[in-house]
């Protein structure tokens, strides 16, 4: 069960216990699995990209050195991740 996708596609869901979704009043919420699956499909690139990007600290270091040295290390690193893990 992809809890993030459920929360993104069903904002009324406040908690999920034992694979059952509940709203703020404790009522069960019926999950539209097709909607959840569509969200997952459209966002399949998000998690792999997040893991592939350099850390924030490394990116800031790249940006500093690019500004000082006139290089494009940071832009190149980000473009490579986007190219290696396309949205579609």
C-alpha positions in Angstrom: 0.0 0.0 0.0 1.5 3.3 -1.0 0.5 5.7 1.8 1.9 8.8 0.1 -0.2 8.2 -3.0 -3.3 7.6 -0.9 -2.8 10.8 1.0 -2.1 12.8 -2.2 -5.2 11.4 -4.0 -7.5 11.3 -1.0 -6.8 14.4 1.1 -9.7 13.5 3.5 -7.7 10.6 4.8 -6.1 11.4 8.1 -4.8 8.0 9.1 -4.4 4.5 7.8 -4.5 1.5 10.1 -4.3 -2.2 9.0 -4.8 -1.0 5.4 -8.0 0.8 6.2 -8.2 4.5 5.6 -10.0 6.9 8.0 -11.1 10.5 7.9 -10.9 13.1 10.7 -14.1 11.8 12.2 -13.0 8.2 12.3 -15.1 7.2 9.3 -13.7 4.6 6.8 -12.8 6.1 3.5 -13.2 4.1 0.3 -10.0 4.3 -1.7 -10.2 4.7 -5.4 -7.4 2.4 -6.4 -7.4 3.5 -10.0 -6.8 7.1 -8.9 -4.0 5.9 -6.6 -2.4 3.8 -9.4 -2.6 6.7 -11.8 -0.8 9.0 -9.3 1.9 6.3 -8.7 2.3 5.9 -12.5 2.6 9.7 -13.1 5.1 10.1 -10.3 7.2 7.0 -10.7 10.3 9.2 -11.4 10.1 11.1 -8.1 11.6 8.6 -5.6 14.4 7.4 -7.9 15.4 10.9 -8.7 15.4 12.0 -5.1 17.8 9.2 -4.3 20.0 9.9 -7.3 20.4 13.7 -6.7 23.5 14.7 -4.8 22.9 15.7 -1.2 21.9 19.3 -0.5 25.3 20.0 1.0 27.0 18.6 -2.1 24.8 20.7 -4.3 25.5 23.9 -2.4 29.2 23.1 -2.6 28.9 22.6 -6.3 27.1 25.9 -6.7 29.7 27.7 -4.7 32.6 26.3 -6.7 30.6 26.9 -10.0 30.2 30.6 -9.0 33.9 31.0 -8.0 35.3 29.0 -11.0 32.8 29.8 -13.7 32.0 26.1 -14.1 28.6 24.3 -14.5 29.2 21.2 -12.3 25.9 21.6 -10.4 23.8 22.1 -13.6 25.5 19.2 -15.2 24.9 16.9 -12.2 21.2 17.8 -12.1 20.7 17.5 -15.8 22.3 14.0 -15.7 19.9 12.8 -13.1 16.9 14.2 -15.1 18.3 12.6 -18.2 18.9 9.2 -16.6 15.5 9.2 -14.9 13.0 10.8 -17.2 9.5 11.7 -16.2 8.0 9.4 -18.8 
